[in-house]
Amino acid sequence: MEEAEAAADQDEEEDDSEDIPGWLAVVRAAEDKKATDIVVLDLREVTTFADYFVICTGGNAKQLQAITDEAATRMKRRGEPVISIEGYDGEWVLSDYSDILLHCFTETSREFYSLARLWKEAKQVSIPPAEAVS
């Protein structure tokens, strides 16, 4: 019985994830893996190689991998599999979903590369709060 309920919950999550924009599905994956300082940049008026950057911070390489893996799983369920992942064992993991690029940094690497500063002409997207699950 518990397995059936878990499967039903998973099906609901899959259905919900299809109703939200891809960048928000990536954000929710990062939130679920306890990423901090999540920022979404809308690049559509700035460049043509991607529509959105999702930038987040993790405490260590293992957490960056967990965030990366969770985002890949959710995006694959949406029919948007990851194209490539770079730096998986490092302090900056880049996941390419074509129109969305997920940048997972350790705090030190994020400060060093400062992507939000480099792409300051991009609009920052407001992230809606996750809906409370009853």
ROMI-472529 format. One record per residue: residue number from 1; residue in three letters; x, y, z of N, C-alpha, C, O in turn. Coordinates in steps of 0.02 Angstrom, whole numbers, plus 50000, padded with zeros to 5 digits. Layout:
  num  residuo   n_px   n_py   n_pz  ca_px  ca_py  ca_pz   c_px   c_py   c_pz   o_px   o_py   o_pz
  NUM      ALA      X      Y      Z      X      Y      Z      X      Y      Z      X      Y      Z
...
//
This chain:
  num  residuo   n_px   n_py   n_pz  ca_px  ca_py  ca_pz   c_px   c_py   c_pz   o_px   o_py   o_pz
    1      MET  50041  49940  50000  50000  50000  50000  50043  50063  50000  50029  50110  49963
    2      GLU  50095  50064  50042  50139  50122  50045  50173  50134  49978  50182  50192  49957
    3      GLU  50193  50080  49944  50226  50087  49879  50178  50119  49829  50199  50162  49789
    4      ALA  50115  50100  49830  50065  50128  49784  50056  50202  49798  50051  50243  49751
    5      GLU  50053  50221  49862  50046  50291  49880  50108  50331  49858  50101  50387  49833
    6      ALA  50167  50303  49867  50228  50336  49845  50228  50346  49770  50247  50398  49745
    7      ALA  50206  50294  49733  50202  50300  49660  50152  50353  49639  50164  50391  49592
    8      ALA  50095  50356  49674  50045  50407  49659  50072  50476  49673  50061  50523  49634
    9      ASP  50108  50485  49729  50139  50549  49745  50189  50569  49692  50193  50627  49672
   10      GLN  50228  50520  49668  50278  50534  49616  50243  50556  49552  50265  50602  49518
   11      ASP  50187  50522  49534  50150  50540  49474  50123  50611  49480  50124  50649  49431
   12      GLU  50100  50631  49540  50075  50698  49551  50132  50748  49541  50122  50801  49510
   13      GLU  50192  50732  49568  50249  50777  49560  50266  50785  49487  50281  50840  49464
   14      GLU  50263  50730  49448  50279  50734  49377  50229  50778  49342  50248  50820  49301
   15      ASP  50164  50770  49358  50113  50810  49326  50123  50884  49343  50118  50927  49300
   16      ASP  50137  50899  49407  50148  50967  49428  50208  50998  49393  50205  51057  49373
   17      SER  50261  50960  49385  50322  50988  49355  50312  51006  49282  50348  51049  49256
   18      GLU  50264  50975  49249  50252  50990  49179  50212  51055  49171  50212  51085  49117
   19      ASP  50179  51077  49225  50138  51137  49222  50177  51201  49237  50150  51256  49232
   20      ILE  50241  51194  49254  50281  51252  49270  50336  51260  49218  50354  51213  49184
   21      PRO  50363  51321  49212  50418  51331  49164  50479  51288  49183  50488  51272  49242
   22      GLY  50519  51271  49134  50578  51230  49146  50625  51260  49197  50651  51224  49240
   23      TRP  50636  51326  49193  50681  51357  49241  50657  51348  49313  50697  51340  49359
   24      LEU  50589  51348  49322  50562  51341  49389  50568  51268  49412  50577  51255  49472
   25      ALA  50563  51220  49367  50574  51150  49385  50646  51140  49410  50657  51104  49458
   26      VAL  50693  51174  49378  50763  51170  49399  50771  51203  49468  50806  51177  49511
   27      VAL  50738  51259  49478  50740  51293  49543  50713  51248  49598  50743  51242  49651
   28      ARG  50656  51216  49585  50625  51173  49636  50671  51114  49652  50675  51093  49710
   29      ALA  50705  51087  49602  50753  51033  49615  50809  51058  49660  50828  51024  49708
   30      ALA  50835  51117  49646  50888  51146  49687  50864  51159  49758  50899  51145  49807
   31      GLU  50803  51185  49765  50775  51198  49831  50769  51133  49871  50785  51130  49930
   32      ASP  50746  51080  49837  50737  51016  49871  50803  50987  49896  50804  50947  49943
   33      LYS  50857  51005  49864  50923  50981  49885  50960  51033  49926  51021  51030  49934
   34      LYS  50922  51081  49953  50947  51130  50001  50999  51179  49972  51043  51202  50008
   35      ALA  50994  51193  49908  51036  51246  49878  51018  51312  49911  50962  51322  49933
   36      THR  51066  51357  49912  51054  51424  49941  51066  51477  49888  51096  51464  49835
   37      ASP  51043  51537  49903  51055  51596  49861  51039  51581  49787  51080  51594  49743
   38      ILE  50979  51556  49774  50958  51539  49706  50937  51602  49669  50897  51641  49694
   39      VAL  50966  51611  49610  50952  51669  49568  50936  51643  49498  50969  51597  49473
   40      VAL  50886  51673  49466  50869  51657  49397  50878  51720  49356  50849  51772  49372
   41      LEU  50917  51715  49303  50928  51771  49258  50894  51756  49191  50903  51703  49162
   42      ASP  50855  51804  49167  50822  51799  49102  50869  51830  49050  50880  51890  49050
   43      LEU  50896  51788  49007  50946  51810  48958  50917  51822  48889  50954  51838  48842
   44      ARG  50852  51815  48881  50822  51817  48814  50835  51882  48776  50838  51882  48715
   45      GLU  50841  51937  48812  50853  52001  48778  50928  52018  48775  50947  52071  48750
   46      VAL  50970  51973  48800  51041  51987  48806  51083  51944  48759  51133  51968  48731
   47      THR  51062  51882  48750  51102  51835  48709  51055  51784  48677  50996  51780  48694
   48      THR  51083  51744  48632  51043  51693  48598  51062  51622  48617  51027  51575  48597
   49      PHE  51115  51612  48655  51137  51544  48669  51097  51510  48726  51100  51449  48732
   50      ALA  51062  51548  48766  51020  51520  48819  50967  51572  48837  50976  51632  48828
   51      ASP  50911  51547  48863  50858  51591  48886  50865  51609  48960  50850  51665  48980
   52      TYR  50887  51560  49000  50891  51571  49072  50954  51540  49101  50978  51488  49079
   53      PHE  50981  51574  49152  51032  51547  49197  50996  51535  49263  50961  51579  49287
   54      VAL  51005  51477  49291  50986  51465  49361  51052  51457  49397  51092  51412  49382
   55      ILE  51065  51500  49445  51128  51501  49482  51112  51485  49555  51067  51515  49585
   56      CYS  51150  51438  49584  51138  51421  49655  51204  51401  49688  51255  51390  49655
   57      THR  51201  51398  49754  51260  51381  49794  51246  51319  49835  51192  51309  49862
   58      GLY  51297  51276  49838  51295  51217  49880  51355  51217  49927  51404  51252  49914
   59      GLY  51349  51180  49981  51402  51181  50032  51466  51145  50014  51519  51162  50040
   60      ASN  51461  51096  49969  51520  51057  49950  51506  51021  49884  51451  51025  49857
   61      ALA  51556  50985  49859  51550  50952  49794  51494  50900  49794  51458  50892  49744
   62      LYS  51485  50864  49849  51432  50814  49853  51363  50846  49847  51318  50818  49814
   63      GLN  51353  50903  49879  51289  50937  49874  51278  50963  49804  51223  50960  49778
   64      LEU  51330  50989  49772  51325  51011  49703  51303  50953  49658  51261  50962  49613
   65      GLN  51331  50895  49670  51312  50836  49631  51240  50817  49643  51204  50799  49596
   66      ALA  51217  50821  49705  51148  50804  49722  51100  50852  49687  51048  50831  49661
   67      ILE  51116  50916  49687  51074  50966  49654  51072  50952  49579  51019  50951  49548
   68      THR  51130  50940  49550  51136  50925  49479  51096  50863  49460  51059  50864  49410
   69      ASP  51102  50811  49499  51067  50748  49485  50991  50756  49491  50954  50731  49449
   70      GLU  50969  50793  49541  50897  50803  49550  50869  50844  49492  50815  50829  49467
   71      ALA  50904  50895  49472  50880  50935  49415  50877  50892  49352  50829  50897  49314
   72      ALA  50928  50851  49341  50929  50808  49282  50870  50759  49282  50839  50747  49230
   73      THR  50855  50731  49340  50799  50684  49346  50733  50718  49330  50693  50692  49291
   74      ARG  50723  50777  49358  50660  50812  49347  50652  50836  49275  50598  50831  49245
   75      MET  50706  50860  49247  50702  50884  49178  50692  50826  49129  50657  50833  49079
   76      LYS  50722  50769  49143  50713  50711  49101  50639  50689  49102  50611  50672  49050
   77      ARG  50608  50691  49161  50537  50674  49167  50494  50721  49126  50441  50702  49101
   78      ARG  50517  50783  49118  50480  50832  49078  50492  50824  49004  50461  50858  48963
   79      GLY  50537  50778  48986  50554  50770  48915  50608  50818  48893  50616  50830  48833
   80      GLU  50645  50846  48941  50699  50893  48926  50764  50868  48957  50788  50898  49006
   81      PRO  50792  50814  48930  50852  50786  48962  50912  50833  48957  50917  50875  48912
   82      VAL  50957  50824  49003  51018  50865  49004  51059  50849  48941  51065  50791  48922
   83      ILE  51087  50901  48911  51129  50892  48851  51200  50875  48872  51232  50831  48843
   84      SER  51224  50912  48922  51291  50898  48947  51298  50925  49018  51263  50970  49039
   85      ILE  51346  50894  49054  51363  50917  49121  51439  50924  49123  51475  50878  49105
   86      GLU  51461  50982  49145  51533  50996  49150  51551  51009  49223  51512  51039  49260
   87      GLY  51610  50986  49244  51636  51000  49310  51603  50962  49366  51602  50985  49423
   88      TYR  51575  50903  49352  51536  50866  49401  51573  50853  49466  51542  50850  49519
   89      ASP  51638  50845  49464  51677  50832  49525  51710  50895  49553  51752  50890  49598
   90      GLY  51691  50953  49528  51725  51014  49548  51682  51060  49591  51634  51039  49623
   91      GLU  51702  51123  49591  51668  51174  49631  51620  51217  49591  51590  51263  49617
   92      TRP  51614  51202  49526  51566  51235  49482  51540  51182  49434  51577  51159  49390
   93      VAL  51478  51164  49442  51448  51114  49398  51399  51150  49351  51354  51185  49374
   94      LEU  51408  51141  49287  51366  51172  49236  51326  51118  49202  51354  51070  49174
   95      SER  51260  51124  49203  51214  51078  49169  51179  51116  49114  51149  51169  49125
   96      ASP  51182  51089  49053  51154  51121  48994  51089  51086  48974  51089  51027  48957
   97      TYR  51034  51124  48977  50969  51099  48955  50946  51137  48894  50886  51148  48884
   98      SER  50992  51158  48853  50981  51196  48791  50962  51268  48808  51005  51312  48805
   99      ASP  50900  51282  48825  50879  51350  48839  50892  51371  48912  50887  51430  48928
  100      ILE  50907  51322  48955  50919  51335  49025  50988  51308  49043  51005  51252  49027
  101      LEU  51027  51350  49077  51092  51328  49103  51091  51332  49178  51078  51385  49207
  102      LEU  51104  51276  49211  51107  51273  49284  51180  51278  49305  51221  51237  49286
  103      HIS  51195  51328  49346  51262  51338  49373  51259  51326  49448  51228  51364  49485
  104      CYS  51291  51272  49471  51295  51256  49542  51366  51270  49565  51414  51241  49540
  105      PHE  51373  51314  49614  51438  51335  49639  51446  51319  49712  51397  51315  49750
  106      THR  51509  51310  49734  51524  51317  49804  51525  51393  49817  51529  51432  49770
  107      GLU  51522  51412  49879  51521  51484  49894  51583  51520  49868  51579  51575  49840
  108      THR  51641  51490  49878  51705  51520  49855  51706  51530  49780  51725  51583  49755
  109      SER  51685  51478  49743  51685  51483  49670  51634  51533  49645  51646  51568  49596
  110      ARG  51577  51535  49678  51525  51583  49657  51550  51654  49664  51539  51696  49620
  111      GLU  51582  51668  49720  51610  51735  49731  51664  51751  49679  51667  51807  49653
  112      PHE  51706  51702  49664  51760  51713  49617  51735  51727  49546  51757  51775  49515
  113      TYR  51688  51686  49522  51665  51694  49453  51611  51747  49445  51606  51778  49392
  114      SER  51572  51758  49495  51523  51812  49498  51482  51819  49433  51482  51872  49402
  115      LEU  51448  51766  49414  51409  51766  49352  51354  51819  49351  51343  51851  49300
  116      ALA  51322  51828  49408  51268  51878  49410  51296  51948  49394  51261  51988  49363
  117      ARG  51357  51962  49416  51388  52026  49400  51406  52030  49327  51395  52081  49294
  118      LEU  51434  51975  49300  51453  51974  49230  51394  51982  49183  51400  52011  49129
  119      TRP  51336  51956  49204  51275  51959  49163  51226  52009  49193  51165  51998  49192
  120      LYS  51252  52064  49219  51209  52113  49253  51156  52145  49209  51106  52171  49234
  121      GLU  51166  52142  49143  51115  52169  49098  51055  52123  49091  51004  52143  49063
  122      ALA  51060  52062  49115  51003  52015  49114  50954  52033  49170  50974  52058  49222
  123      LYS  50891  52020  49157  50840  52032  49208  50839  51975  49258  50843  51917  49239
  124      GLN  50834  51993  49322  50827  51942  49374  50753  51923  49379  50710  51967  49384
  125      VAL  50740  51858  49377  50671  51832  49379  50650  51822  49451  50689  51796  49492
  126      SER  50591  51843  49467  50563  51831  49534  50543  51758  49540  50506  51732  49497
  127      ILE  50566  51725  49591  50551  51654  49602  50489  51650  49647  50492  51672  49705
  128      PRO  50435  51621  49622  50377  51615  49665  50389  51565  49721  50426  51517  49712
  129      PRO  50358  51576  49779  50367  51529  49834  50336  51461  49816  50286  51458  49779
  130      ALA  50367  51409  49841  50339  51341  49830  50273  51337  49866  50265  51363  49921
  131      GLU  50225  51303  49835  50160  51295  49866  50166  51246  49924  50201  51196  49921
  132      ALA  50130  51261  49977  50132  51218  50036  50095  51153  50019  50041  51154  49990
  133      VAL  50126  51098  50039  50095  51032  50028  50057  51014  50091  50085  51014  50146
  134      SER  49993  50998  50082  49953  50981  50142  49953  50908  50157  49922  50886  50205
//
